[in-house]
Amino acid sequence: MSVSFHHLAPGLSNAVLALSQTPLVKQVNETIWIFAAVETLHLLSLAVLGGAVFALNLRLLGVALQNVPARDVERATRPWLWGGILGTIVTGSGMALATAGGLVGSAAFFVKMVALVAAILLSLAVSRLVRQEPADSRGIASALAVVALALWAGSILLFASTNGIRAGALLVALASFGLFAAFTQHYRRLYVVAVGAIVGGGLLFAEFWPASRQDPAVAQTVYFATVGGALLVALVVALAESRSRAEPAPGLHRLPAFASTLAWVSVAAAGRWIGFS
């Protein structure tokens, strides 16, 4: 299975390729220092965006800045969030046009774009949830979160089912297990041991079991079963953690913040996979 912009909209991809051949875009692409400057600004925008997102998300997850009110963190990071989003979109669009020939047919690039939309919407939903009073209507923030979660789930499904890049989905899953371990309190040791045994055993089984080594479909089944078993452990621990904590509505901000963090991890993973696919 492979999904890309070329497969979904051949006419659009042809138009983008034609635009990438215009004199201005060709000059940007052929002038090393211009492309390097745009790429540098892109990385800086991503760094600013990542800092703003993770500062608020880690505060909501109880990992960092626990003595600072969440609204103060959101207020301080909001300008950086919007600046990072705008900078990333503008510079990323310039880089994409310059390298459109290799991107329109790239499944990893398509996954990255879907995950990017999901990550931006989730981050905006988290920010809006933090700003609102408990009695306020949460319709817009909830709608943003639902749409974003659906898009992110789609990006992970594409990641996991596409030849050549499916290992990237496993890396995102491992990142999710690591992040969850960071903010568990009462059952951290049990969680780490159980997930470590399941993931480690599954990977070893997929690597050394003869049937798995000979048939990629069997290996993929083992990988999915491993991730599914670890997810089941995580869900059980999450339920136990929520019952053991005294703060009101513990999942209200925590779940969107967790999903937002992983969506950005998915963007980074898919972006790095573009060069390998």
C-alpha positions in Angstrom: 0.0 0.0 0.0 1.3 3.5 -0.9 -0.7 6.8 -0.8 0.8 10.0 -2.0 -0.4 13.3 -3.5 0.3 12.0 -6.9 -1.9 9.0 -6.4 -4.8 11.0 -4.9 -4.7 14.0 -7.3 -2.5 13.5 -10.4 -3.7 16.8 -11.9 -2.8 18.7 -8.8 0.6 17.1 -8.6 1.3 18.0 -12.3 0.4 21.6 -11.5 2.7 21.7 -8.5 5.5 20.2 -10.7 4.9 22.8 -13.3 5.1 25.6 -10.6 8.3 24.1 -9.3 9.8 24.7 -12.8 9.1 28.4 -12.9 12.3 30.6 -13.1 11.9 32.0 -9.6 11.5 28.6 -7.9 14.3 27.1 -10.0 16.6 30.0 -9.0 15.8 29.4 -5.3 16.5 25.7 -5.8 19.7 26.2 -7.7 21.1 28.9 -5.4 22.6 27.0 -2.5 22.6 29.8 0.0 19.0 30.8 -0.6 17.7 27.2 -0.1 20.0 26.9 3.0 18.6 30.1 4.5 15.0 28.9 3.9 15.8 25.5 5.5 17.5 27.2 8.4 14.4 29.4 9.0 12.2 26.3 8.7 14.2 24.5 11.4 14.1 27.6 13.6 10.4 27.8 13.2 10.0 24.2 14.1 12.1 24.7 17.2 10.0 27.6 18.3 6.8 25.7 17.6 8.0 22.6 19.3 9.1 24.6 22.4 5.7 26.3 22.7 3.8 23.1 22.2 5.9 20.9 24.5 6.1 23.5 27.3 2.3 23.7 27.6 1.7 19.9 27.0 4.3 18.8 29.5 2.8 21.2 32.0 -0.6 19.7 31.5 0.8 16.2 31.7 2.4 17.1 35.0 6.0 16.5 33.9 7.3 20.1 34.0 6.5 23.6 35.3 4.1 22.1 37.9 4.3 25.2 40.1 3.2 27.5 37.3 -0.6 27.8 36.5 -1.4 26.2 33.1 -3.1 29.4 31.9 0.1 31.4 32.6 2.1 28.9 30.5 -0.5 29.0 27.7 -0.5 32.8 27.7 3.3 33.0 27.6 3.6 30.4 24.8 0.7 31.5 22.6 2.6 34.1 20.5 5.4 31.6 20.0 2.9 28.9 19.0 1.3 31.1 16.3 4.7 32.4 15.1 6.0 28.9 14.9 3.0 27.7 12.9 3.2 30.6 10.4 6.9 30.3 10.0 6.7 26.5 9.5 4.0 26.8 6.9 5.7 29.6 4.9 9.2 28.2 4.9 7.9 24.6 4.5 5.9 25.6 1.4 9.0 27.2 -0.1 11.1 24.1 0.5 8.3 21.8 -0.8 8.0 23.8 -4.1 11.8 23.6 -4.6 11.8 19.8 -4.1 8.3 19.1 -5.5 9.6 16.5 -8.0 10.5 14.1 -5.2 7.7 14.9 -2.7 4.5 14.6 -4.8 5.1 10.8 -5.1 6.4 10.3 -1.5 4.2 8.4 0.9 6.2 9.7 3.8 5.6 13.3 2.8 1.9 12.6 2.5 1.8 11.1 6.0 3.8 14.1 7.3 1.3 16.5 5.9 -1.7 14.7 7.4 0.0 14.4 10.7 1.0 18.1 10.5 -2.6 19.3 10.1 -3.6 17.0 13.0 -0.8 18.3 15.2 -1.6 22.0 14.5 -5.4 21.4 15.2 -4.6 19.5 18.4 -2.3 22.2 19.7 -4.9 24.9 19.0 -7.5 22.8 20.7 -5.3 22.3 23.8 -4.6 26.0 23.9 -8.3 26.9 23.6 -9.3 24.3 26.3 -6.8 25.9 28.8 -8.1 29.4 28.1 -11.8 28.5 28.7 -13.6 28.6 32.0 -15.1 25.3 33.2 -18.6 26.7 32.5 -17.8 27.8 29.0 -19.0 25.9 26.0 -16.2 23.6 24.7 -17.8 23.0 21.4 -15.1 24.5 19.1 -12.2 23.1 21.1 -13.8 19.6 21.2 -14.6 19.7 17.5 -11.0 20.6 16.7 -9.7 17.8 18.9 -12.1 15.2 17.4 -11.1 16.2 13.8 -7.4 16.2 14.7 -7.6 12.8 16.4 -9.2 11.3 13.4 -6.6 12.8 11.1 -3.8 11.7 13.3 -5.2 8.2 13.5 -5.3 8.1 9.7 -1.7 9.2 9.5 -0.6 6.5 11.8 -2.6 3.9 9.9 -1.0 5.0 6.7 2.4 5.0 8.4 2.0 1.5 9.6 0.6 0.1 6.3 3.0 1.6 3.8 5.9 -0.4 2.5 9.2 1.1 3.3 8.1 3.5 6.1 6.0 1.2 8.4 8.9 1.0 10.9 8.3 4.7 11.5 4.9 4.0 13.1 6.6 1.6 15.5 9.0 4.4 16.5 6.0 6.7 17.2 4.4 3.9 19.3 7.6 3.5 21.3 7.7 7.3 21.8 4.2 7.1 23.2 5.1 4.4 25.7 8.1 6.4 26.8 6.1 9.6 27.2 3.4 7.8 29.2 6.1 6.4 31.5 7.3 10.0 32.1 4.0 11.1 33.8 2.8 7.9 35.5 3.3 8.2 39.2 1.8 5.3 41.2 2.3 2.5 38.8 5.4 3.6 36.8 7.7 0.6 37.7 4.9 -1.9 36.9 4.2 -0.2 33.7 7.8 0.1 32.5 8.5 -3.6 33.3 5.3 -4.8 31.6 5.7 -2.7 28.5 9.4 -3.4 28.3 8.8 -7.2 28.5 6.1 -7.1 25.8 7.9 -4.8 23.4 11.3 -6.4 23.9 9.8 -9.9 23.6 7.8 -9.0 20.5 10.8 -7.5 18.7 13.0 -10.5 19.6 10.3 -12.9 18.5 9.9 -11.0 15.1 13.6 -11.0 14.6 14.5 -14.6 15.4 11.3 -16.6 14.6 11.9 -18.3 11.3 8.4 -17.7 10.0 8.6 -14.0 10.8 12.0 -13.6 9.1 10.7 -15.4 5.9 7.3 -13.7 5.6 7.0 -9.9 6.0 3.2 -10.3 6.6 3.9 -12.5 9.7 6.5 -10.0 11.0 4.0 -7.2 10.6 1.4 -9.2 12.5 3.9 -9.7 15.3 4.7 -6.0 15.4 1.0 -5.0 15.6 0.3 -7.6 18.2 3.2 -6.3 20.3 2.1 -2.7 20.0 -1.5 -3.8 20.8 -0.4 -5.7 23.9 1.6 -2.7 25.1 -1.3 -0.4 24.5 -3.6 -2.6 26.5 -1.2 -2.3 29.5 -1.0 1.5 29.0 -4.8 1.7 29.0 -5.1 -0.3 32.2 -2.4 1.8 33.9 -4.0 5.0 32.7 -7.3 3.9 34.3 -5.6 3.1 37.5 -3.7 6.4 37.5 -6.9 8.4 36.9 -8.6 6.8 39.9 -5.6 7.4 42.2 -5.2 11.1 41.4 -7.2 13.7 43.3 -7.3 16.6 40.8 -10.6 17.3 39.2 -11.3 16.1 35.6 -7.8 14.6 35.2 -8.3 13.7 31.6 -9.8 16.9 30.3 -6.6 18.5 29.3 -4.2 15.6 29.7 -5.6 13.4 26.8 -5.5 16.2 24.2 -2.0 17.3 25.4 -0.8 13.7 25.1 -2.2 13.3 21.7 -0.8 16.6 20.6 2.6 15.7 21.7 2.5 12.4 19.8 1.1 14.0 16.7 4.2 16.3 16.6 6.4 13.2 17.1 4.6 11.6 14.1 5.3 14.7 12.0 9.0 14.6 13.0 9.2 10.8 12.3 7.5 11.1 8.9 9.7 14.0 8.0 12.9 12.1 8.7 11.5 9.1 6.8 11.1 11.2 3.6 14.8 10.8 2.9 14.7 7.0 3.3 11.7 6.2 1.2 
